[in-house]
Amino acid sequence: MKDETGNGQRRDTPRESQQQEHPSTYVVQDRENQREMLRLMIQDRMITNGMGGVLPEQPDPTVFRRVLDVACGTGGWAIEAARTYPEMSVIGIDISQRMMEYARGQAADQQVSDRVEFQVMDALRILEFPTGFFDLVNLRFGVSFLRTWDWPKMISELLRVTRPGGIVRVTDEEIIHRSNSPALTEFWELFQLSFYRAGHLFADETTGLTDHLARLLTQHGCRNVQTKAHALALPAGTPEGQAYYDDVAHVVQTTRPFLQKWAGSTTGDYDGIRQRLQEEMLRPDFRATWNLLTVWGSRS
C-alpha cells in the first residue's frame, strides 16, 4: 500500500518496505551488489561534471520547481539538482529499495532531504503521480533497463506527469566508448552486442539508441524537440580519467552475467579481456571519449 500526501507525493508504508522487489530488466540483476552502487555513485558524478552540470542545456533551470528523476539509482543527479537550485523540489524513483534507502541517507548527509524525496517505484508499470504534476521529468541512461518496445509507454508516462509547457529530458550514451585501448574496445563491442540481443538497442550499432531518441520523443507527443551532444574527454592522469577507470573496473565485474548470457561464446577469454583493459587503461598515454546525447521536448 501507499500513502498519498496532500501534495501528490507518495510515501512508503511499513508494508511496502517489507515487500519483495519486482523483477527488473536492469543489466545488473544483483541490485544488492555494493560494487554496483559504488559504480553508480562514481558514474553520476563523472557524467554530471563532464556535461557541465545537471541541466546545462536549459536556458533557465530556476523555472523548474517540481522535478522528477526516473530510475535515479543512488540519487546522485537528484541530490546535485537540489544542491544547485535551492528553489527546486526533486523526487527520485527507482525499482531498487536498497538504492532508495541509500539515496535517502545521501540526501540527509548533503542536507537536502527537505527538498529531495526518494520512492520505490517500477517505472515500467506506471508513474504513480498526478497528471501534469512536474515542471521537468528527467531520465538518464534508460538504455540500462528499457527495451525498444518499452519506449512508447515510457515516453507517454513521462509526458502525462509533466505539466503543459513542461520539459521531458532524456540523456543516453553511445555504447562503444572511443579509446586507444584495444581490449576496452573489445569489451564495449561485447556490451553492444549483448544490449542489441537483449532488446535494448534498435540496431547493433554504437548509436543504436541515441540515433532514435529525437524521433521517439517526437512520435510520442513531445513538441519542439532539441538535442545536445556531449563528448567527455577521459585521459589518464586526470581526475576524470581515474573516475572512468574506476567506473569501468566495476562495470566489467557487475555486468559479467548479463554479457555471458547474451553474447555467449563471443565473450571468449573474459578474464583475459578484463586484465588487458585494466593494464591498458593504466598506461600514461591512455585516453578515451564517452559520447552522450541529451534530447528534450515540451508537453503541449
C-alpha positions as CSV (number, residue, x, y, z in Angstrom):
1,M,0.0,0.0,0.0
2,K,1.0,3.6,-0.5
3,D,0.1,6.7,1.5
4,E,-0.9,9.7,-0.6
5,T,0.1,13.1,0.7
6,G,-1.8,16.3,0.1
7,N,0.8,17.5,-2.4
8,G,0.5,14.4,-4.6
9,Q,3.6,12.7,-3.4
10,R,3.7,9.2,-2.1
11,R,5.4,7.8,1.0
12,D,6.4,4.3,1.7
13,T,4.4,2.4,4.2
14,P,5.8,-0.3,6.5
15,R,4.1,-3.0,4.4
16,E,5.8,-1.7,1.3
17,S,9.2,-1.7,2.9
18,Q,8.8,-5.4,3.5
19,Q,7.6,-6.3,0.0
20,Q,9.9,-8.2,-2.3
21,E,11.2,-6.1,-5.2
22,H,9.7,-6.5,-8.6
23,P,11.8,-8.4,-11.3
24,S,13.9,-5.9,-13.2
25,T,15.2,-5.6,-16.7
26,Y,18.3,-3.7,-15.5
27,V,21.6,-5.1,-16.8
28,V,22.8,-5.9,-13.3
29,Q,20.4,-8.3,-11.7
30,D,22.0,-8.4,-8.3
31,R,20.8,-5.0,-7.0
32,E,22.1,-5.8,-3.6
33,N,25.6,-5.6,-5.1
34,Q,27.6,-3.0,-3.2
35,R,30.0,-2.8,-6.1
36,E,27.3,-1.7,-8.4
37,M,26.0,1.0,-6.0
38,L,29.6,2.3,-5.8
39,R,29.9,2.3,-9.5
40,L,26.7,4.3,-10.0
41,M,27.9,6.9,-7.5
42,I,31.2,7.3,-9.4
43,Q,29.4,7.4,-12.8
44,D,26.8,10.0,-11.6
45,R,29.5,12.5,-10.5
46,M,31.6,11.9,-13.6
47,I,28.8,12.3,-16.1
48,T,27.2,15.4,-14.4
49,N,30.6,17.1,-14.1
50,G,31.6,16.2,-17.7
51,M,28.3,17.5,-19.1
52,G,28.7,20.8,-17.3
53,G,26.1,20.4,-14.6
54,V,22.7,18.9,-14.1
55,L,20.8,20.9,-16.7
56,P,23.5,22.6,-18.9
57,E,21.3,22.9,-22.0
58,Q,18.3,24.5,-20.3
59,P,18.4,28.4,-20.5
60,D,16.8,29.0,-17.1
61,P,16.6,25.9,-14.8
62,T,15.2,28.0,-12.0
63,V,11.8,27.8,-13.7
64,F,11.7,24.1,-12.8
65,R,10.2,24.0,-9.3
66,R,9.0,20.3,-9.2
67,V,11.3,17.8,-10.8
68,L,11.1,14.0,-11.2
69,D,14.2,11.9,-11.8
70,V,13.2,8.5,-13.2
71,A,15.4,5.4,-12.5
72,C,17.6,7.6,-10.3
73,G,19.8,4.8,-8.9
74,T,21.7,6.1,-5.9
75,G,20.3,9.5,-6.3
76,G,23.3,11.5,-7.4
77,W,21.6,13.6,-10.1
78,A,18.6,14.4,-8.0
79,I,20.7,15.4,-5.0
80,E,23.0,17.6,-7.1
81,A,20.0,19.3,-8.7
82,A,18.6,20.2,-5.3
83,R,22.1,21.4,-4.2
84,T,22.5,23.6,-7.3
85,Y,19.0,25.1,-7.3
86,P,17.6,25.8,-3.8
87,E,14.2,26.6,-5.2
88,M,13.8,23.1,-6.7
89,S,11.9,20.2,-5.1
90,V,13.0,16.8,-6.5
91,I,11.6,13.3,-6.4
92,G,13.7,10.4,-7.4
93,I,12.3,7.0,-8.1
94,D,13.9,3.6,-8.7
95,I,12.8,0.0,-8.5
96,S,15.5,-0.9,-6.0
97,Q,14.5,-0.5,-2.4
98,R,18.1,-0.7,-1.2
99,M,19.2,2.1,-3.6
100,M,16.4,4.3,-2.4
101,E,17.4,3.7,1.2
102,Y,21.0,4.6,0.3
103,A,19.9,7.7,-1.6
104,R,17.8,8.9,1.4
105,G,20.9,8.7,3.5
106,Q,23.0,10.6,1.0
107,A,20.3,13.4,0.8
108,A,20.4,13.7,4.6
109,D,24.2,13.9,4.6
110,Q,24.1,16.6,1.9
111,Q,21.4,18.5,3.9
112,V,18.8,18.5,1.1
113,S,16.4,15.9,2.4
114,D,13.8,18.6,3.0
115,R,13.6,19.1,-0.8
116,V,14.6,15.6,-2.2
117,E,12.4,12.6,-1.7
118,F,13.1,9.1,-2.9
119,Q,10.4,6.5,-3.6
120,V,10.5,2.8,-4.6
121,M,8.6,2.6,-7.9
122,D,8.6,0.4,-11.0
123,A,8.7,3.0,-13.9
124,L,7.9,0.3,-16.4
125,R,4.4,-0.1,-14.9
126,I,3.1,3.4,-14.1
127,L,4.4,6.6,-12.7
128,E,2.3,6.9,-9.6
129,F,1.9,10.7,-9.7
130,P,-1.0,13.0,-10.7
131,T,-1.2,14.2,-14.3
132,G,0.7,17.4,-15.0
133,F,2.4,17.4,-11.6
134,F,6.1,18.1,-12.6
135,D,7.8,21.0,-14.4
136,L,10.6,18.8,-15.6
137,V,11.0,15.0,-15.9
138,N,14.5,13.6,-16.2
139,L,15.6,10.1,-17.4
140,R,19.2,9.3,-17.7
141,F,20.7,6.0,-19.1
142,G,17.3,4.4,-19.8
143,V,19.3,2.0,-22.1
144,S,20.3,0.1,-19.0
145,F,16.7,-1.1,-18.3
146,L,14.4,-0.1,-21.2
147,R,13.9,-2.4,-24.2
148,T,13.0,-0.9,-27.6
149,W,9.3,-1.8,-27.1
150,D,9.2,-0.1,-23.7
151,W,9.9,3.4,-25.0
152,P,6.4,4.4,-26.3
153,K,4.7,3.7,-23.0
154,M,7.6,5.2,-21.0
155,I,7.5,8.5,-23.0
156,S,3.7,8.7,-22.7
157,E,4.0,8.3,-19.0
158,L,6.8,10.9,-18.8
159,L,4.6,13.3,-20.7
160,R,1.5,12.5,-18.7
161,V,3.1,13.6,-15.4
162,T,4.6,16.7,-16.9
163,R,2.6,20.0,-16.8
164,P,1.7,21.7,-20.1
165,G,4.7,23.6,-21.2
166,G,7.0,21.5,-19.0
167,I,10.0,19.6,-20.2
168,V,10.8,15.9,-20.7
169,R,14.5,15.3,-20.8
170,V,16.4,12.1,-21.8
171,T,20.1,11.5,-21.7
172,D,21.8,8.4,-23.1
173,E,25.1,7.1,-24.4
174,E,26.8,5.7,-27.4
175,I,27.6,2.2,-26.4
176,I,31.2,2.0,-27.6
177,H,33.5,4.5,-25.9
178,R,36.3,5.5,-28.2
179,S,39.7,4.8,-26.8
180,N,43.3,3.7,-27.6
181,S,42.8,0.5,-25.6
182,P,42.1,-2.5,-27.9
183,A,40.8,-4.6,-25.0
184,L,38.5,-1.9,-23.8
185,T,37.1,-1.6,-27.4
186,E,36.6,-5.4,-27.4
187,F,34.7,-5.1,-24.1
188,W,32.4,-2.4,-25.4
189,E,31.7,-4.3,-28.5
190,L,30.6,-7.3,-26.4
191,F,28.4,-4.8,-24.5
192,Q,26.8,-3.5,-27.7
193,L,26.1,-7.0,-29.0
194,S,24.5,-8.0,-25.7
195,F,22.4,-4.9,-25.5
196,Y,21.2,-5.5,-29.0
197,R,20.3,-9.1,-28.5
198,A,18.6,-8.3,-25.2
199,G,16.4,-5.7,-27.0
200,H,17.9,-2.5,-25.5
201,L,19.1,-1.2,-28.9
202,F,17.2,-0.6,-32.2
203,A,20.3,-1.6,-34.2
204,D,23.6,-3.4,-33.5
205,E,25.4,-0.1,-33.6
206,T,27.0,2.2,-31.1
207,T,24.3,4.8,-31.8
208,G,21.6,2.0,-31.7
209,L,19.6,4.1,-29.2
210,T,20.8,7.7,-29.4
211,D,20.0,7.9,-33.1
212,H,16.4,7.2,-32.3
213,L,15.7,9.3,-29.2
214,A,14.6,12.5,-31.0
215,R,12.3,10.5,-33.3
216,L,10.8,8.7,-30.3
217,L,10.1,11.8,-28.4
218,T,8.5,13.5,-31.4
219,Q,6.4,10.5,-32.4
220,H,5.0,10.0,-28.9
221,G,3.9,13.6,-28.2
222,C,6.8,15.9,-27.4
223,R,7.0,19.3,-29.1
224,N,9.9,21.4,-30.1
225,V,12.4,18.5,-29.6
226,Q,16.0,19.6,-29.4
227,T,19.3,17.8,-28.9
228,K,22.7,18.5,-27.4
229,A,25.7,16.2,-27.8
230,H,28.4,15.8,-25.2
231,A,31.9,14.4,-25.6
232,L,33.5,13.6,-22.3
233,A,37.3,13.5,-22.6
234,L,38.8,11.0,-20.2
235,P,42.6,10.9,-20.3
236,A,44.9,9.1,-17.9
237,G,46.4,11.2,-15.2
238,T,43.3,13.3,-14.6
239,P,40.5,13.1,-12.0
240,E,38.1,12.3,-14.9
241,G,40.4,9.6,-16.2
242,Q,40.7,8.0,-12.8
243,A,36.9,8.1,-12.3
244,Y,36.4,6.5,-15.7
245,Y,38.9,3.7,-14.8
246,D,37.1,3.1,-11.5
247,D,33.7,3.0,-13.3
248,V,34.9,0.5,-15.9
249,A,36.7,-1.7,-13.4
250,H,33.3,-2.1,-11.6
251,V,31.1,-2.5,-14.7
252,V,33.3,-5.3,-16.1
253,Q,32.6,-7.2,-12.9
254,T,28.9,-6.4,-12.3
255,T,27.7,-6.9,-15.9
256,R,29.6,-10.2,-16.5
257,P,26.5,-12.4,-16.1
258,F,24.5,-10.2,-18.5
259,L,27.2,-10.3,-21.1
260,Q,27.8,-14.0,-20.8
261,K,24.0,-14.7,-21.2
262,W,23.6,-12.6,-24.3
263,A,27.0,-12.7,-26.0
264,G,27.5,-16.4,-25.2
265,S,30.7,-17.9,-26.6
266,T,31.5,-14.5,-28.1
267,T,32.8,-13.4,-24.7
268,G,35.8,-15.8,-25.2
269,D,38.5,-15.2,-22.6
270,Y,36.6,-12.7,-20.5
271,D,39.1,-12.7,-17.7
272,G,41.9,-12.1,-20.2
273,I,39.9,-9.1,-21.7
274,R,39.4,-7.7,-18.2
275,Q,43.0,-8.0,-17.3
276,R,44.3,-6.4,-20.6
277,L,41.9,-3.5,-20.5
278,Q,42.8,-2.6,-16.9
279,E,46.5,-2.7,-17.9
280,E,46.0,-0.6,-21.0
281,M,43.8,1.9,-19.1
282,L,46.6,2.4,-16.6
283,R,49.1,3.4,-19.2
284,P,50.1,7.1,-19.0
285,D,49.1,7.7,-22.7
286,F,45.6,6.2,-22.3
287,R,42.7,8.3,-23.5
288,A,39.0,7.8,-24.1
289,T,36.0,9.7,-25.2
290,W,32.5,9.0,-24.0
291,N,29.8,10.4,-26.3
292,L,26.4,11.2,-24.8
293,L,23.3,12.8,-26.2
294,T,20.6,14.8,-24.3
295,V,17.2,15.1,-26.0
296,W,14.4,17.2,-24.7
297,G,11.0,18.5,-25.7
298,S,7.9,20.1,-24.2
299,R,4.4,18.9,-23.4
300,S,1.7,20.7,-25.3
